[in-house]
Amino acid sequence: MSKIKALAGETAIYGMGSILPKIMNFLLVTPYLTRELTGGQYGIYSIIYAYIALIMAVVTLRLETSYFRFATLGNEREKAFGTSTITIIAMSLLFFILVYFNASAIAGAITDVGDTKYIKWFAFIISLDAMVAVPFAKLRLESRAVKFATIKIINVVVTVVVILFFLEFCRHFHANESNNYWASLYDETQLLDYIFWANLVASAFVFVLMIPEFLGFKLQFDKALFKKMIRYSWPLILVGVAAAINQLFDRVFIAELLPGSPEENERASGIYSGASKIAIIMSLFATAFNYAAEPFFYKNFKQKDAKVVYGKVALAFTITACLVFLGITLYIDIAQILIGKEFREGIYVVPVLLMAYLFLGLYYNFSIWYKLKDKTILGGVIALVGAFVTITFSCILIPIKGEIGASWAILICFVVMCALALWTGKKHYPIQYPLIKMIGYILTAVALYLIHLYIIVPFAERQGSPILGFILNSLLIIGYITFAYRQDKDLIEST
């Protein structure tokens, strides 16, 4: 149990580095952007950024995960760091050159030729972020979670400061018709430009902060080790590309598959993307868990009780994720205040997306075996099946059901991927997950949400008392916590 407690502690710290910055982004940047940008502008922003995760998987060749494998189980930490870092730097420079000088064609393919400048800035951002992927993995491997978290938070702070500089400081002088340098920096037609600039400056700032991590190791390229690392990681590229499609391309599919005009579809994509920011909290929780769990699983792989611990970790994740699901869905009227009014019309997609991201977190649990057993090719196959499911159901559901169809496609995808990870894992690395209990918690959370939706909400509306609804929803939350505590007291107390 002490191992699970340690993992919970690291998840909390990595949450500081992954969830807290995103929550800061959600609380400070998202409300700002969904009020400053139109649905169409936010759609362009969302579509372009949907490509980042996909391209990052290709540019990094997923060598940050391969670094984990060979730095721990292979005991080749210094060579693994040097080989993976040099490779990614070379890939980043090549990517930058190719994209920068073909920006117009790329812009025309994914949005509009008029967005060429965004593609060029996008190339800078990805190149800088890719080059620090392995140094960040090094911090995680060395359990230097505090530094990891600090730099991630600084990234958000710099982004916010730059945005506020242009949209508040410079705008103030411009609005007052001041004839000075600061006023000249603001242009009402360049709001989206300032957002990209902010991200670019933040990425550059983080790169500078991470330079000491490059100096801690002798950067040497080992050709023999590179072949081993790329053999291990190339299927993970497929996983990364598929993950980007499964998690981020819903807004791209909406823009392409809805029957409206390009401008109407971009607005719909922006509305959906803005509303989905509320559901992203579950995804961030799963990401924080994955950041902490991946090195944890590697370190405990050779322990006798590893499989028992892995099963308990999955149960602990399920209990907590269901609480997150309820905490957001039961108080959705409060949560929606954080996004602009124009974007609240898409709030109905949030519950489905929350459940989808819950299954994403379960997939992180169930799929760890293929990394531990060097069966990454099977992980790639599962990911490709998931991407196929996402694309297929998006094409079927979005034209019929609109934006909600995109969220259902994602949920179906992650349920299928969980099932495949469990099925293949039983053969190669069987772990006795307490599936009955886990399913029970999920069904309990869904049942409580349905009670909220079909009983409490109508009752509170008839009584004309939002406070009454708040109290009854709080009782549901307390009921869930009490139920979980009675069912798994030892597990909960150990975390």
Summary of the structure (lengths in Angstrom):
residues: 495
radius of gyration: 22.9
end to end distance: 7.7
largest distance: 72.2
contacts: 1773
relative contact order: 0.12
helix: 87%
strand: 0%
